[in-house]
């Protein structure tokens, strides 16, 4: 079970991350160490050339991976991005964008993960993102993202 569900994460974003409300990001799914966000299309997200701009995709990725970290540790204040890299794989169409984030490694002080971005209706990802988040001191967390447990690998999960 994730530490925060869709409703809790949506409320936390709405109350603490004003960019989420301003951009219209929607939490679609939350798992143990994973989050899926959808960003509905808006004309102001498009750059000359008719493609969704990089800052919009970067913001969506950052919020998605932040949510994935919080899905494991709960609403810990001051979890912050320490580094993030985005690789644009193909030109995104001017449509809604979905971010699928997952935590790959959760330590006591750092979390590392990745995000894939998808243009609505396109089966190929438009960007791949990796990021690291600093986690301040907080209560104990004894969780390993389920998709990286040894028994999950043996079962083909």
N, C-alpha and C positions, 0 to 999 in steps of 0.2 A: 504494500500500500504506500502510495506517495505521501510525504509529509504534508503536502498541500494539494487539495483537489482543484478542479476547474473554477469553482465559485470562489474559493479562498484566494487562489492565485490571481484571478480576475480582479477581485476587490483590492488586493495588495497592489497590483499594477495601477489600478484606477486611483488609489489614494496616495501612492508613493512615487509613481513614475508618470508624471504628467504627460510625457511624450506619447505614452500608450494611448491615452484618451484622445490627444490631439491628432494623432495619426489614424486612429480607428482600429488598432490592432485587436484581434479577437482570439482568445484562448480556445482552441478547439479540442485539445486532448492533453492530459497530464498523466505520466507514468512515473515509475521509480527511475529518476535520472533522465527523463525525457519530456519534451514539451513540443506541441505543434501549435504554431500561431498562424493566423491568416491575416493578411493586410489587404483589405478591399482596394480596388483601383480608384485612384483620384488623378485628375489631370495635373495637379501640381507635383506629382511624383515623377513626371516624365521630363526628360531632358531633350534638348535639340537632337533630332535624329529619330525621335519617336520610341525611346526605350526608357524603362524604369531606371531612375538615376542611382548611382552608387551609394550616396549617403542614405537614401531610403532603405536600400537593401542591407547596408551595414547596421543601421539602427534596429531594423527588424531582427537581424541575427544576434545582436548584443542582448536585446530583451529576451529573445527565445532561450539563449544559453544561460542567462541569468535565472530565468524561470526553471530551467532544468536543474540547476544547482540547488535552488530553493526547494524543488520537489524532493530532494534528498535530506536537506538539513532543516527545513522549515523556515519560518520568517526571521532569519538572523539579520539584524540590522548591519549595514555597512559592508556587505559583500560587494566588492568592487572589481571591475575589469582591470587586469594588470597588463594584458596584451591581447591583441586580436589581429588576425590576418585573414583577408578575404581574397579569394581567387575567383575572378569572373570567368566562367567557362564558356558562356555563349550569351548572345544578346537577348535580354528578356523582353518579351512583348509587352505592350502597354495594357496589361491585365492585372488581376489580383495576384499577389505573391504569397506563397506558403513557405514557412520556415519549419524544418524538422530538426530539433536540437537533441543531443544526447551527451551526457557526461561520460567520459571515457575513464577518468581517474579522479577519485575523491580522496584527498589527504586531509590532515588536520588543519593546514593553513592554506592550501591551494586546491583548486579544482580545475581540471582540464577537459575540454570537450570539443565537439564539432557540430556544425550546422550545415544542412543542405537546403538550398533555396530552389523553389520550383515556380515557374510561371503557370498560371491556371491553364489547363488543357494541354500542357507540354509534358511528355513522359520523361524528358531528359532534364537533369538539374541545370540551373543557370549560374549557380555559384556554390563554392565550397568554402567554409569558414572554420577556423580553429581559434580557440581562445582559452585564456587562463584567467581565473578569478581568485582574488585574495579573500580568504575567509578569516574574520576576526575571531578572537577567543570566544567560545560559546560552550554550551553543554555538550556532552559526549554524543558522537554520531558513530554508529557501528553498522554502516550500510555499504554494500558493494553494489553498483548498478547491476541488476539481474542479468542483463545480456552479456556480462563478462564473468559470471560465476563459472568455475570449472565444470560443474554438472550440466550447466546450460549448453556448454560447448559439446559435451559428450552426447547430449540429447539432440543436437542439431538445431538448437534454438538460436 
